[in-house]
Amino acid sequence: MIRVYHNQTVQGAILVDDIDDQLPNKTAHRLGSTANPDAYKRDGYANDPKQSCYVPRSRASNGFPLVAGYIDLSETQRVTLSAGKGKISKLVAAGLVTSVSFSASDLATPTLATAVLDVGVTDELTLTGTNFLSVAPDVTTVVITGTGAVTLTAAQIITDGGSVSATSIVIDPSSIPGVAVATSSVKVVANEQSTSTVVLT
């Protein structure tokens, strides 16, 4: 799959109009062709142009206002051509969007198996599980509630000396000074999906 996301260097959504076989907003049937699943208003007909496709500026409508907006597209021939030498490639060259390839499995819901605070030894918080990494521009986030409540992005964790991988997150004690075993809980948010909350041990 290909994700095209807004670089937020301009205001408003960005039009991509050469991928009409993959528009995510394929909704209205062409008049007189409701029985034909391939005949949609977005294909255009007399006195009515093709339906447009826009990359939104942010994900505010989904509750993630700080995440750049994006569209996800299957790598059909038209989409591949657009990314190679069509509208998508030109928008990338102009610095207006970024295009990334990924597998559908990369969007799997994260799971959190354990959350261990190594009290008195390293004082690090180690989370183990699966699918912790987000596909850009989504941001992997650790949310700690209870004693020492704090929300940390993957970038903050790494900057403070921790690490983030698909199956493990290690948080340096400098990032979680007030967190305490048994009175704090943690969850991981990746690709706009949350793990279940786990009590620290």
Number of C-alpha atoms within 10 A of each C-alpha: 15 19 19 24 26 28 18 18 10 11 10 13 16 21 14 18 16 18 22 19 16 17 21 13 12 16 11 13 17 18 10 8 12 12 9 10 9 12 16 19 18 21 18 14 12 5 5 10 11 14 17 16 21 18 19 20 23 22 15 13 9 10 10 14 12 13 20 20 26 25 16 19 18 18 16 14 12 16 22 18 16 19 21 12 10 17 18 25 18 15 19 17 11 10 14 16 24 19 18 14 15 14 11 11 8 15 17 16 16 25 21 21 15 16 23 17 22 14 13 7 7 10 17 19 21 18 25 17 18 17 23 30 25 22 16 19 19 20 19 23 23 23 16 22 17 15 16 15 16 16 16 17 16 21 14 15 21 16 12 13 13 20 17 18 15 14 16 20 23 20 25 20 19 13 19 20 13 13 22 17 15 12 13 18 21 22 22 28 23 24 21 18 15 19 20 13 17 18 17 20 16
